[in-house]
Amino acid sequence: MATTADIKNGLVINYNNDLFQIVEFLHVKPGKGPAFVRTKLRNLTTGRVIDNTFNSGVAIYPVRVERRTFQFLYKDETGYNFMDNETFDQITLDEKLVEGADLMKEGQNVEILINTETEAPLTMELPPFVELEVTYAEPGIRGDTANSPKKPVEVETGAKIMVPLFIEQGEKIRIDTRTYDYVERVK
C-alpha cells in the first residue's frame, strides 16, 4: 500500500476494482484548505482517460508491472501478434490494447506492460520515435511559405502524417509516436 506522495507518471494502480495507469499528475497546495493531487488516469482495459482528484495522503494500491521487449510479428483477425525477445513465446493482443498501431511495422521492437501477478499483458507502447519511408506524397506548391505550410503524406504502414513541403516520396522520416508529428528526415 502506498500514498499519494508515491504517485508518478506511468505508475499502475488498482482503483475502483480496475487497473489504471497514471498519465499525468499535479500536486496542488492551495492557500486555503488541504492539499490534493489532480491526476489523469488511463483505464488499461478500455483505454479511456479519466480525470480524478485524490486528497493528499490517501492510500493508493500500486500493481507490480514489468516492461518486456517484444517484436511485432503480424496482425490477423484475432489481433496483433508479438514474440517475446527472450523466451520466444508468442502472445496476441486485442486491438484496444495497442495504441499507435498504424505506426508499427513488422519486425519492430515494442514494450508491453505485463502484470507480474497474473502474467497478463496490459498495454503496448511504441518507442518514442519511429523511422518510416514515405510511400505517397503530393508535390508541394512553391511560394506558399508564409506560415510554415505542411502537406499530408502516407508512410509505409499506412499512417497519414503532416510534413513540410520539401518531403518527397521515397524519403525516410522520423515520427514522434506520441503526437504523430514529423521530426526530421533520416539519411
N, C-alpha and C positions, 0 to 999 in steps of 0.2 A: 504494500500500500504506500502511496506517495501523496504529496500535497500539491497545491497549485504552484508552489515555489519550484517544483521539478518539471514544469511544463517547458517543452522546447519544440521547435519545428521538427516534424517527422515522427514524433512520439505517437505510438499506437495505444489507445486506451479503450477500456470496456466502459461504455456509457449507455444507459438505458437498455441493457442486455444486447448490445450490438457493438461491433468494432468500428472505431473511428480513428482517423489519422489527423493530427493537428497540422493544418496547412499554414496558419499564421496565428500569432497571439500578440496581445498588447497588455502589459501590466499597467493599470491605471490607479493612481492615488490622488483622488480629488481633495481639494482643500477642506471640504466638509463631508463627513461620512467615511465609511470604511473603504479600504482598497478592494479592487476586484480585478479579474483577468478576463479580457474580452478575447474570444477565440473564433476561428473559422475551422470547422471540423468536417472532414470528408468521410462519408459513410463508405466503408470498404466493401459492403455487399451491394449497395445500389449505386454508388458513385455520386450521390447528391452531396452538395456542400451546404452546411447549415451554420448559422451564427449562434454562439452560445456564450453566456457570461457566467463565470464561476466566481463566487465570493472568495476572497483571499483566505488561504488556509484550509479550504475544503479538501476532503480526501478524494483522490482520483485513483483509478485502478489500471496501471500500465500493463500491457500484454507484451510478453517477450516475443520479439520477431527477429528474424535473421535475413540478411540480404544475400542472395546467392546469384551467381552469374550463370545465365542460361543463354543458349544460342537459339535464335528463331529459325525453325525449320520450314514450316509451310502453314497455310490456312486451308481448312476444309469445312464441311457442313457442321462439324461438331465444335469448331472453334479454332483457336490458334495453338499450334503445336510447338513446344520448346524442348530442348535437350539440356540436361544439367552437364556443365563442362567438366565436373569432377567425377561423377558417378555414371554418366551417360544414360541416366534414367530419363524417360520422356514423360512430359505432362501436357495436358490440354487445358487451356484457359478459355472461359466464356468471353464473348465479345465485350461485355460490360466491364470486365476486369482489365481490359487492355486499352490504355489511353495512347493516342497518337499513332494508331495502327497504320495510318496512311503514310507515315514517315519511316516505316520499318521494312527493310528488305531482307530477303532470305540470307541466312548465314550471319546476320548481325547479332552481336552480343548485347543482352539487356540484363537488368537486375529485376529479380522477382522477390517480393517480400513474402516470407514463409512464417506462419505461426508455428513456433517451436513446440508448443504443447500438442497440437493436433496434426502438424506437418502439412497443413492445408495452405495452398497458395492464396495470398490476399490480393495483391495487385502487382502490375508490371510497370516498370519505369524505364524509359529510354535514356540513353546518355544525354547530357545537356545539349550536345551538338552532333549533327549527322552530316555526312558529305554525300550528296546525291547528284546525279547527272540530269541536266535539263533535256527533256525529250521533245518538248514543243515550246516554242517561243515566237510570238508575233514580232515583226520588226518594229523597232522603236521609232517614233516620229521625232525627227531632229527639230530643234528650235523651241520645243516645249519644255524649257528648263527653268521656268520662273519659280516653281515651288517644289523642287526635287520630285519629279514625276516618277511613277512606277507603272509597271505593266505586269499582267498575270502570266505565269509560265507553269508548265506541267513538268514534274520531275519523274524519274523512273519508277517510283512507287505509285504514281497516280495522283499525288497531292498537288494542289494548286497553291502557289506561293507568289506573293508580290515582290518583284525585284526591280532594281534600277534599269533604265532603258538600254544600257550597254551590254546586258547579259544576252548571249546568243545560244541557240540550240547546240547541244553537244558539250557545253562547258560544265564543269563540276562546281557546285556551290555548297557553302556551309550554311546550315539552317539551325536556328535555335528551336529545339523541340518543345520548349515550354510556351513560346509565344508565336511560333510559326513565322518568325521574322528571318529575312535574309541577313547574313552576317558578312560574308566575303566570298570572293572567288577562290578556288583551290587550284593550285598548279598541278 
